[in-house]
Amino acid sequence: MSCMTQSTEKIPDAERDVLVCLTQLGEATVKEIRAALQPVRKLEASSVLTLLKRLESRQLVTRRKADKGKAFVFRPTPESARAYRHLMKDLFQRVFAGDTLAFMASFFETQKPSRDEIAQLQNLLDGLRADQDQKGTDSK
């Protein structure tokens, strides 16, 4: 089984939660990840470490020795971004049946974007529109 296939296959919910948390934190120790996960999933430090080791075996996280103490600092790998996109695609299909408009409407109902985020989204939409226009021109 290739590295790409291993990392993008279905990740169990607990591993997914740890990966999402670590992606949001950028890098963190087991203690920091455990604390950040508490509102979502209450885990013992040993359980967080086990989940991180599983993610490490999938090449979705790496670890290094912390500057102080005995702890390790974990961080997501570039491969984790691909796995993260796969998770989002799976969620999008399962929950919204691929309906982009329903997904975006639901998202913006629960999380209102700031003015800066709206500007960034507009730039993203403008880029997507330009890509579609270019493809339309190429196919004529």
Secondary structure, 3 states (H helix, E strand, C coil): CCHHHHHHCCCCHHHHHHHHHHHHHCCECHHHHHHHHCCCCCCCHHHHHHHHHHHHHCCCEEEEECCCCCCEEEEECHHHHHHHHHHHHHHHHHHHCCCHHHHHHHHHHHCCCCHHHHHHHHHHHHHHHHHHHHHHHHCC
